[in-house]
Amino acid sequence: MPQRTIERLIGRLVTDEEFRLEFTRAPRETLATLAELGWELTRVEADALLCTDIRLWSDAAARVDPRLQCSSLKTREKRGKQGD
């Protein structure tokens, strides 16, 4: 079960902009929240995620076709306000 959780988590990090931003801003807190929601991660897996260069997730997301991405409306709203 945990391997499936890792695959699911990495998939979200690469395709879900809002989740990726949440994780990159507060990785430990995000993993704790997921654990509270029933996502099963071993300590080793959580530590490995926390030791992974945080830039990997944005770099990987930038290489995925945009049609596979879930964009954050919050990010777009912030960009719009900055451009005003």
Backbone hydrogen bonds, N-H to C=O, Kabsch-Sander energy under -0.5 kcal/mol:
donor,donor_aa,acceptor,acceptor_aa,energy
5,T,1,M,-1.7
6,I,2,P,-2.5
7,E,3,Q,-2.5
8,R,4,R,-2.4
9,L,5,T,-2.8
10,I,6,I,-2.9
11,G,7,E,-2.2
12,R,8,R,-2.1
13,L,9,L,-2.4
14,V,10,I,-1.9
15,T,11,G,-2.0
16,D,12,R,-2.6
17,E,15,T,-0.7
17,E,70,C,-2.3
20,R,16,D,-2.7
21,L,17,E,-2.5
22,E,18,E,-2.2
23,F,19,F,-2.8
24,T,20,R,-2.8
25,R,21,L,-1.9
26,A,22,E,-2.0
30,T,26,A,-2.4
31,L,27,P,-2.4
32,A,28,R,-2.3
33,T,29,E,-2.3
34,L,30,T,-2.3
35,A,31,L,-2.3
36,E,32,A,-2.1
37,L,33,T,-1.4
38,G,35,A,-1.4
39,W,34,L,-2.6
41,L,39,W,-0.7
46,A,42,T,-2.5
47,D,43,R,-2.8
48,A,44,V,-2.4
49,L,45,E,-2.4
50,L,46,A,-2.3
51,C,47,D,-1.7
52,T,48,A,-1.0
56,L,53,D,-2.2
57,W,54,I,-0.7
58,S,54,I,-0.6
59,D,55,R,-2.6
60,A,56,L,-3.0
61,A,57,W,-2.1
62,A,58,S,-2.1
63,R,59,D,-0.7
63,R,60,A,-1.0
64,V,60,A,-0.6
64,V,61,A,-1.0
68,L,65,D,-2.5
69,Q,66,P,-1.6
70,C,15,T,-3.7
71,S,69,Q,-0.7
76,R,72,S,-1.5
77,E,73,L,-2.4
78,K,74,K,-2.2
79,R,75,T,-2.3
80,G,76,R,-2.3
81,K,77,E,-2.1
82,Q,78,K,-2.0
83,G,79,R,-1.8
84,D,80,G,-0.7
84,D,81,K,-0.6
